[in-house]
């Protein structure tokens, strides 16, 4: 384990602090990795449909494995000396800390910022820009009138909103860490160091609401699962049966 850990308000000990910070980093990097994968999948489905239909399930399994492996390797680096984890200034959570030496902290933070945040965001923006341009180009094409094509556009919009909210949630956290790296971390108010972390971690709570508000099939499936709102209409039941492969 690396990095000094003081008691402050953290009462679970240094090992749990390292574990908490490691998990926060794994799931943060893993989340943006899956958002990149989703954006590429939307791009393939919309702009390169022939390539999309040739994709086999094993490709998705492999992509998931590589995303988690990448996240785990980046998160493990501070445990072996490149960067370090410690209690944050609020004393109530653990994460990256600058107390292990400026060079280690700076090189790790900058690497994570560009390779695990900026680069993925660039790929996401490219994929959704191309997807939006393709959908706009189709315009009044008759393909636009089919239920499946309408559903795919709905999914694309839903994913785009989820990704925008994710980036909005994590950007303040990234900025604070760059500020702490290249400025004087002792001058950063505690509430500024604590608030972006809480805001970033809360991003996982948004997705179910986005799905429910923007995806009709998702709402139908939830209604069927919990038997909410009484009996489905005949149209809804037919569409749900088609989704489940019953017709």
Secondary structure, DSSP 4 states (H G I P E B T S, - for coil): --S----TT--S-HHHHHHHHHHHHHHHHHHHHHHHHHHHHHHHHHH-HHHHHT--HHHHHHHHHHHHHHHHHHHHHGGGTSS-EEE-TTSS-EEE-STT-HHHHHHHHHHHHIIIIIHHHHHHHHHHHHHHHHHHHHTT-GGGGSHHHHHHHHHHHHHHHHHHHHHHHHHHHHHHHHHHHHS-GGGS-HHHHHHHHHHHHGGGGTHHHHHHHH-HHHHHHHHHHHTTTSSPPHHHHHHHHHHTT--
